[in-house]
Amino acid sequence: MTTRRKAILARVRAACERVGRDESDVSIVAVSKTVDVAAVRAAMDAGYRRFGENRPQELARKLEALAADGGEVPPFDLIGNLQRNKVNLVLGKAQLIQSVSSLALAEAVSSRAEARGIVQPVLFEVNVSGEATKGGFAPLELEQAAERLVELPGIEPRGLMTMAPAHAPDLARQTFKGLRELRATLIDQCGLQVPELSCGMSDDFTIAIEEGSTIVRLGRVVFDQGYELAGD
Ligand SMILES: *Cc1c(COP(=O)(O)O)cnc(C)c1O
């Protein structure tokens, strides 16, 4: 895992250099949804410091298991679909809820956080590519919701998240670029401060970094030693 991590970091650095970015502006979330706690510990030993889970129950379970074995408990982001009746499972436990995908969900997270006296950091998930199978705000819908989102006391908006179409590098690049352009509109015209861009997975993280990603979510390339990393 350490050798693989070096190869990943070299690609992050090279992608940053190609577009004049600072590699310290890109954070890696190791997506542990398919692996057990022992593999999370191994990833920590290899140097990963931030993890992601796509299911609320599994995020809560991993945090408990990591706490139970007495070692360090790393921060976990929720990156997958969140139903309103599952908000309490992850509220205040997820370092960042990346998948706030509608105004109704944002309101639910905010009101529950307010009731608990906390402020939950979140990203807004955007369906930039417009695929029917993908969740998230439509870009225009997010612009229209911005005024209301700014006012919600229980959430702290940090940025935007998207998923690109698979196996289509050109479409992926367009999707990431669209996310960056939406960020500019939201900050300049809507007063919604959303600096972080969470985009890029195992197959497309170098493209995402070239287009401005600040958080890449890497599953297979980190945990699957059989995964073929492009350029190897
Ligand atoms: C699984 C998952 C990832 C990681 O995907 P890989 O292709 O394995 O890197 C990233 N983001 C989300 C939302 C996921 O569910």
The ligand as an ORCA input file, in Angstrom:
! r2SCAN-3c Opt
* xyz 0 1
  C     -16.903      4.383     -4.322
  C     -16.890      5.849     -4.462
  C     -15.716      6.537     -4.796
  C     -14.397      5.828     -5.094
  O     -14.482      5.196     -6.328
  P     -13.191      4.468     -6.977
  O     -13.528      4.455     -8.431
  O     -13.113      3.132     -6.349
  O     -12.021      5.332     -6.692
  C     -15.768      7.913     -4.869
  N     -16.907      8.599     -4.647
  C     -18.063      7.986     -4.322
  C     -19.281      8.792     -4.084
  C     -18.094      6.589     -4.239
  O     -19.247      5.968     -3.923
*
